[in-house]
Structure formats: C-alpha cells, structure tokens
Amino acid sequence: MSSYAQNSMSKPETGREDLVRLGLPLVRRMAFRMARRLPPNVDVNDLIGAGTEGLLKAVQHYDPDRYPHFEPYAKTRIRGAILDELRANDSLTRYGRSRMAEITNTIKTLQQSLGRQPAEDEIAERLGMPLDQYQRLTGDLMRGPTLQ
C-alpha cells in the first residue's frame, strides 16, 4: 500500500467511504495471498466477497481512539471474515483436518524411508491402529461429516 494510503488510513477524520475505498485493494491482496495456500476449488472471488464484508464491519466498528491505525485493525477483521467463510464451507471438522494431516505426514515419512508408496497396513501400523480402523477413518474422512 502506498505511503499516502497508509497515512490516510491512520487519520481518525478519514470518512467511512474513504476507508472502504482505501481498504478494497487490501482485501484483494489478502484474498489472493490466502488463495495461494488453498485447494483450487476455492474461488478467490468468494474470498474477496467475505473479505469485503469484513472490511465493511471493520469500518462500521472502527474506533480511532482505541485503534490509532485503521489498516492493522482492518487486516484482522478481513482475515477473520475470510477464515469464517472457509470454515463455514468446509466439509471437514478441525479434528478431521488434523487427522488427515497426520495421515498425510505419516505417508510422506514412510515414502521417504521405504523409497516407495507404503501399503495401507504399513500406514496403519505406523499410526498405531488396526488396519480396519485405519480404513474406516480414511473412508470417513473422504465422505465428510454425516447427519445423524
């Protein structure tokens, strides 16, 4: 962001419309930066939309006496809004994500040590669980949560 924009965003007398106008490039930049670390099925325009909502809420709730600079405050609200949107549209729970990451890391470790793709029983053994439990777990993770 240019020094003019940074200075403008830190002045308490800056109008709400000016804060929105100056914050929109920040929303786009943050959305594209976050999109690089996400699967290709996540649409960056959805992230921009969520980030824009976060920006509007930041402008609405901004208190220059409490936060002398708008940009850091806005970044937090924008990032939070984007993360909330991602969580709302995610089919896996946090626990499911952590289990998936654990399985992925175990597979990578075994690939490096074995020099080949590990078999399911080798993965299950490394994770310390019976093969049928590993197969149920991976099947559940692939299907996502179900309503009971």
ZAGUTI-117519 format. One line per 4 residues: number of its first residue (from 0); their letters; for each residue x negated, z, y of N, C-alpha, C, CB. Coordinates in steps of 0.2 Angstrom, whole numbers, padded with zeros to 4 digits. Each point is the difference from the previous one (the first is absolute). Glycine has a CB too. Example, Ala and Ser with C-alpha at 12.3 -4.5 7.8 and 13.67 -1.06 7.14 Angstrom:
ZAGUTI-117519
0	AS	-0066/0039/-0028/0004/0000/0006/-0004/0000/0006/0009/0006/-0006 | -0007/-0010/0011/-0004/0001/0006/0004/0003/0005/-0006/-0010/-0003
This chain:
ZAGUTI-117519
0	MSSY	-0004/0000/-0006/0004/0000/0006/-0004/0000/0006/0009/0006/-0006 | -0008/-0010/0011/-0004/0000/0006/0000/0007/0004/0003/-0012/0001 | -0008/0013/0003/-0001/0006/0004/0006/0001/0004/-0012/-0001/-0001 | 0015/-0005/0004/0006/0001/0005/0006/0002/-0004/-0005/-0009/0007
4	AQNS	0006/0007/-0013/0005/0002/-0004/0000/0007/-0002/0001/-0011/-0005 | -0007/0013/0003/-0002/0007/-0002/0002/0005/0006/-0009/-0004/-0008 | 0006/0002/0014/0001/0004/0006/0008/0000/0002/-0012/-0003/0004 | 0015/-0002/-0005/0007/-0001/0002/0004/0005/-0005/-0001/-0012/0004
8	MSKP	-0001/0012/-0011/0004/0004/-0005/-0001/0007/0001/-0001/-0010/-0008 | -0004/0012/0012/-0002/0007/0001/0003/0003/0006/-0010/-0001/-0007 | 0013/-0003/0011/0003/0002/0007/0007/0003/-0002/-0007/-0008/0007 | 0008/0014/-0005/0007/0003/-0001/0005/-0004/0004/-0005/0011/-0001
12	ETGR	0004/-0014/0007/0005/-0004/0004/0002/-0007/-0003/-0004/0007/0010 | 0000/-0009/-0015/0002/-0006/-0003/0007/0000/-0003/-0012/-0002/-0003 | 0016/-0003/0004/0007/-0001/-0002/0000/-0001/-0007/0003/-0004/0011 | 0003/0005/-0014/0001/-0001/-0007/-0001/-0007/-0002/0008/0010/0000
16	EDLV	-0005/-0014/0004/-0001/-0008/-0002/-0007/-0002/0000/0011/-0002/0005 | -0015/0005/0000/-0007/-0001/0000/-0004/0002/-0007/0000/0001/0013 | 0002/0005/-0015/-0003/0003/-0006/0002/-0004/-0006/0001/0012/0005 | 0005/-0014/-0005/0002/-0005/-0006/-0004/-0006/0000/0012/0005/0000
20	RLGL	-0012/-0008/0006/-0004/-0007/0001/-0007/0001/-0002/0008/-0003/0009 | -0011/0009/-0007/-0007/0001/-0001/-0001/0002/-0008/-0002/0003/0012 | 0007/0000/-0015/0000/0002/-0006/0001/-0005/-0006/0003/0011/0005 | 0000/-0016/-0003/0002/-0005/-0005/-0006/-0003/-0004/0010/-0003/0007
24	PLVR	-0015/0001/-0003/-0006/-0003/-0003/-0004/0006/-0005/-0002/-0008/0010 | 0003/0014/-0008/-0003/0005/-0004/0004/0000/-0007/-0003/0007/0010 | 0010/-0007/-0009/0004/-0001/-0007/-0002/-0005/-0004/0009/0005/0006 | -0010/-0011/-0003/-0002/-0006/-0004/-0007/0001/-0003/0007/-0007/0007
28	RMAF	-0012/0010/-0004/-0006/0001/-0002/0000/0005/-0006/-0005/-0003/0012 | 0009/0008/-0011/0000/0005/-0005/0003/-0002/-0006/0001/0009/0008 | 0005/-0013/-0008/0003/-0003/-0005/-0004/-0005/-0004/0011/0001/0006 | -0015/-0005/-0003/-0004/-0005/-0003/-0006/0004/-0004/0003/-0009/0008
32	RMAR	-0005/0014/-0005/-0006/0004/-0003/0003/0004/-0006/-0006/0001/0011 | 0012/0001/-0011/0002/0004/-0006/0002/-0005/-0005/0005/0009/0007 | -0002/-0015/-0005/0002/-0005/-0005/-0006/-0003/-0004/0009/-0003/0008 | -0015/0003/-0006/-0006/-0002/-0003/-0001/0005/-0007/-0005/-0005/0011
36	RLPP	0007/0011/-0010/-0001/0004/-0006/0006/0001/-0005/-0008/0006/0007 | 0013/-0010/-0006/0006/0000/-0003/0001/-0006/-0005/0005/0007/0009 | 0000/-0007/-0014/0001/-0006/-0004/0003/-0005/0004/0002/0007/-0010 | -0003/-0014/0008/0002/-0005/0004/0008/-0001/0000/-0010/-0006/-0004
40	NVDV	0013/0010/0000/0008/-0001/0001/0002/0004/0006/0001/-0001/-0013 | -0005/0005/0016/0002/0004/0006/0000/-0005/0006/-0004/0012/-0005 | 0009/-0013/0008/0001/-0004/0006/-0003/0003/0006/0010/-0006/-0005 | -0015/0003/0008/-0003/0003/0007/0006/0001/0005/-0012/-0005/-0003
44	NDLI	0017/0000/0003/0005/0001/0005/0004/0006/-0001/0000/-0012/0001 | 0001/0014/-0007/0004/0007/-0001/-0004/0005/0003/0005/-0004/-0011 | -0012/0004/0010/-0004/0005/0003/0000/0000/0007/-0008/0000/-0010 | 0008/-0006/0013/0000/0000/0007/0007/0003/0003/-0007/-0011/0000
48	GAGT	0012/0009/-0004/0007/0003/0002/0000/0007/0000/0005/-0010/-0004 | -0007/0013/-0001/-0001/0008/-0001/-0004/0003/0005/0002/-0001/-0012 | -0008/-0003/0014/-0004/0003/0005/0003/0000/0007/-0010/-0004/-0007 | 0014/-0002/0008/0003/0000/0006/0005/0005/0001/-0002/-0012/0000
52	EGLL	0006/0014/-0005/0004/0006/0000/-0004/0006/0002/0008/-0005/-0008 | -0014/0006/0005/-0004/0006/0001/-0002/0000/0007/-0004/0000/-0012 | 0002/-0006/0015/-0002/0000/0007/0006/0002/0005/-0008/-0010/-0003 | 0014/0007/0001/0006/0002/0004/0001/0007/0000/0005/-0011/-0002
56	KAVQ	-0006/0014/-0004/0001/0008/0000/-0005/0003/0004/0006/-0001/-0011 | -0012/-0001/0010/-0006/0003/0004/0001/-0001/0007/-0008/-0003/-0009 | 0011/-0002/0012/0001/-0001/0007/0006/0005/0002/-0004/-0012/0000 | 0009/0012/-0004/0006/0005/0001/-0002/0007/0000/0007/-0008/-0005
60	HYDP	-0012/0010/0001/-0002/0007/-0001/-0006/0002/0004/0006/0000/-0011 | -0009/-0005/0014/-0007/0001/0003/0001/0005/0006/-0004/-0011/-0003 | -0001/0016/0003/0000/0005/0005/-0007/0000/0003/0009/0008/-0005 | -0010/-0011/0011/-0007/0000/0003/-0003/0006/0001/0004/-0010/0005
64	DRYP	0000/0016/-0004/-0003/0006/0001/-0003/0003/-0006/0008/0002/0009 | -0005/-0004/-0015/-0003/0003/-0006/-0005/-0005/-0003/0011/0005/-0002 | -0010/-0012/0003/-0005/-0005/-0003/-0002/-0004/0006/0006/0000/-0011 | -0012/0002/0014/-0002/-0004/0006/-0001/-0007/-0001/-0006/0010/0003
68	HFEP	0004/-0012/-0010/-0001/-0008/-0001/0005/-0002/-0005/-0012/0001/0002 | 0016/-0006/0000/0005/-0003/-0004/-0002/-0003/-0007/0006/-0002/0011 | -0012/-0002/-0011/-0002/-0004/-0005/-0001/0004/-0007/-0005/-0008/0008 | 0001/0014/-0008/-0001/0004/-0006/0007/0002/-0002/-0012/0003/0003
72	YAKT	0016/0000/0001/0007/0002/-0002/0004/-0006/-0003/0000/0009/0009 | 0000/-0014/-0006/0004/-0006/-0003/-0003/-0002/-0006/0002/-0004/0011 | -0009/0004/-0012/-0003/-0003/-0007/0003/0005/-0005/-0010/-0004/0006 | 0010/0010/-0005/0003/0005/-0005/0007/-0002/-0002/-0008/0009/0004
76	RIRG	0012/-0010/0001/0007/-0001/-0001/0001/-0007/-0004/0003/0007/0010 | -0007/-0012/-0007/0001/-0007/-0003/-0002/0001/-0008/-0003/-0006/0012 | -0003/0009/-0013/-0003/0000/-0007/0005/0004/-0004/-0011/0000/0004 | 0014/0005/-0002/0005/0004/-0004/0006/-0004/-0001/-0004/0010/0005
80	AILD	0007/-0014/0000/0006/-0004/-0001/-0002/-0005/-0006/0004/0002/0012 | -0010/-0005/-0012/-0001/-0005/-0005/-0001/0003/-0006/-0006/-0007/0008 | 0003/0013/-0009/-0001/0003/-0006/0007/0002/-0003/-0011/0004/0003 | 0015/-0001/0001/0007/0001/-0002/0004/-0006/-0003/0000/0009/0009
84	ELRA	-0001/-0015/-0005/0003/-0006/-0003/-0003/-0002/-0007/0002/-0003/0012 | -0008/0004/-0013/-0003/-0002/-0006/0002/0005/-0005/-0010/-0004/0005 | 0011/0010/-0004/0002/0005/-0005/0007/-0001/-0002/-0008/0008/0005 | 0012/-0010/0000/0007/-0001/-0001/0002/-0006/-0005/0002/0005/0011
88	NDSL	-0007/-0010/-0010/0001/-0006/-0004/-0004/0000/-0007/0002/-0006/0011 | -0006/0012/-0012/-0004/0000/-0006/0004/0002/-0006/-0010/0003/0007 | 0009/-0006/-0012/0004/0001/-0006/-0004/0006/-0004/0004/-0012/-0001 | -0010/0014/0002/-0003/0005/-0003/0000/0007/0004/-0007/-0009/-0006
92	TRYG	0007/0014/0003/-0001/0007/0003/-0008/0001/0001/0011/0004/-0005 | -0012/0001/0009/-0007/0001/0001/-0004/0002/-0006/0003/0004/0011 | 0001/0000/-0015/-0003/0002/-0007/-0001/-0007/-0004/0006/0011/0000 | -0002/-0015/0000/-0001/-0006/-0004/-0006/-0004/0003/0013/-0001/-0002
96	RSRM	-0013/0000/0008/-0006/-0003/0003/-0007/0003/-0002/0007/-0003/0010 | -0007/0010/-0010/-0006/0004/-0002/-0002/-0002/-0007/0003/0009/0009 | 0003/-0009/-0013/-0002/-0001/-0007/-0002/-0007/-0001/0009/0008/-0004 | -0006/-0013/0007/-0002/-0007/0000/-0008/0000/0002/0012/-0004/0002
100	AEIT	-0014/0007/0003/-0006/0000/0003/-0005/0003/-0006/0004/0000/0012 | -0002/0005/-0015/-0004/0003/-0005/-0001/-0004/-0006/0004/0011/0004 | 0001/-0015/-0006/-0001/-0005/-0005/-0004/-0005/0002/0011/0003/-0004 | -0010/-0006/0010/-0004/-0006/0002/-0008/0002/0000/0010/-0004/0007
104	NTIK	-0011/0010/-0004/-0007/0003/0000/-0003/0001/-0007/0002/0005/0011 | 0002/-0003/-0015/-0002/0001/-0007/-0002/-0007/-0004/0007/0011/0000 | -0003/-0015/0002/-0001/-0007/-0003/-0006/-0003/0003/0012/-0002/-0002 | -0013/0003/0008/-0006/-0003/0003/-0007/0003/-0003/0007/-0002/0011
108	TLQQ	-0006/0009/-0011/-0006/0004/-0003/-0001/-0003/-0007/0002/0010/0007 | 0003/-0010/-0011/-0001/-0003/-0007/-0003/-0007/0000/0009/0008/-0004 | -0006/-0012/0008/-0003/-0007/0000/-0007/0000/0001/0011/-0004/0004 | -0014/0008/0001/-0007/0000/0002/-0004/0003/-0006/0003/0001/0012
112	SLGR	0000/0004/-0015/-0004/0003/-0006/0000/-0004/-0006/0002/0011/0005 | 0003/-0014/-0006/0001/-0004/-0007/-0002/-0007/0001/0009/0007/-0003 | -0009/-0010/0009/-0002/-0007/0002/0006/-0005/-0003/-0012/0004/-0001 | 0018/-0001/0001/0006/-0004/-0002/0006/0003/0002/-0006/-0004/-0010
116	QPAE	0012/0001/0009/0006/0003/0001/0002/0005/-0005/0004/-0010/0005 | -0003/0017/-0003/0001/0005/-0005/0007/-0001/-0003/-0007/0008/0007 | 0008/-0006/-0013/0006/0000/-0004/0004/0006/0003/-0005/-0005/-0010 | 0012/0005/0008/0004/0005/0003/-0001/0007/-0003/0008/-0009/0001
120	DEIA	-0010/0009/-0008/-0002/0006/-0003/-0006/0003/0003/0005/-0004/-0010 | -0010/0000/0013/-0006/0003/0003/0002/0003/0007/-0007/-0009/-0006 | 0011/0005/0009/0003/0003/0007/0003/0007/-0001/0001/-0012/0004 | 0004/0012/-0009/0004/0006/-0001/-0005/0006/-0002/0010/-0007/-0004
124	ERLG	-0015/0005/0000/-0005/0005/-0002/-0004/0003/0006/-0001/-0005/-0011 | -0001/0001/0015/-0004/0002/0006/0005/0004/0005/-0007/-0011/-0001 | 0013/0009/0001/0005/0004/0004/0002/0006/-0003/0004/-0010/0005 | -0006/0011/-0011/0002/0006/-0004/0007/0001/-0002/-0009/0005/0006
128	MPLD	0012/-0011/-0008/0007/0000/-0002/0001/-0004/-0006/0004/0002/0012 | 0001/-0001/-0016/0002/-0004/-0006/0001/-0007/0002/0004/0010/-0006 | -0005/-0015/0002/0002/-0007/0002/0007/-0001/0002/-0009/-0003/-0008 | 0014/0006/0004/0007/-0001/0001/0002/0003/0007/0002/0000/-0012
132	QYQR	-0005/0005/0014/0001/0003/0007/-0003/-0005/0005/0000/0012/-0005 | -0006/-0015/0004/-0003/-0004/0005/0005/-0006/0001/-0012/0004/-0003 | 0014/-0007/-0003/0004/-0006/0000/0007/0001/0004/-0005/-0003/-0011 | 0008/0009/0010/0006/0002/0003/-0002/0001/0008/0005/0006/-0010
136	LTGD	-0010/-0003/0011/-0002/0001/0008/-0001/-0007/0003/-0005/0011/-0003 | 0001/-0016/0000/-0001/-0006/0003/0007/-0004/0000/-0012/0000/-0004 | 0016/0001/-0001/0006/-0004/0000/0005/0003/0006/-0001/-0002/-0012 | 0001/0008/0013/0004/0004/0005/-0003/-0003/0007/0003/0010/-0007
140	LMRG	-0009/-0010/0008/-0003/-0002/0006/0001/-0007/0002/-0009/0008/-0002 | 0010/-0012/-0003/0001/-0007/0001/0008/-0001/0002/-0010/-0004/-0008 | 0014/0008/0005/0007/-0001/0001/0002/0003/0007/0002/0000/-0012 | -0006/0005/0014/0002/0004/0006/0005/0005/-0001/-0002/-0010/0007
144	PTLQ	0004/0014/-0002/0005/0006/-0001/0007/-0003/-0002/-0006/0007/0008 | 0009/-0003/-0012/0007/-0002/-0002/0005/0006/0002/-0004/-0006/-0010 | 0010/0004/0011/0006/0004/0002/0002/0004/-0007/0003/-0007/0011 | -0002/0013/-0010/0003/0003/-0006/0007/0003/0001/-0012/0003/-0003
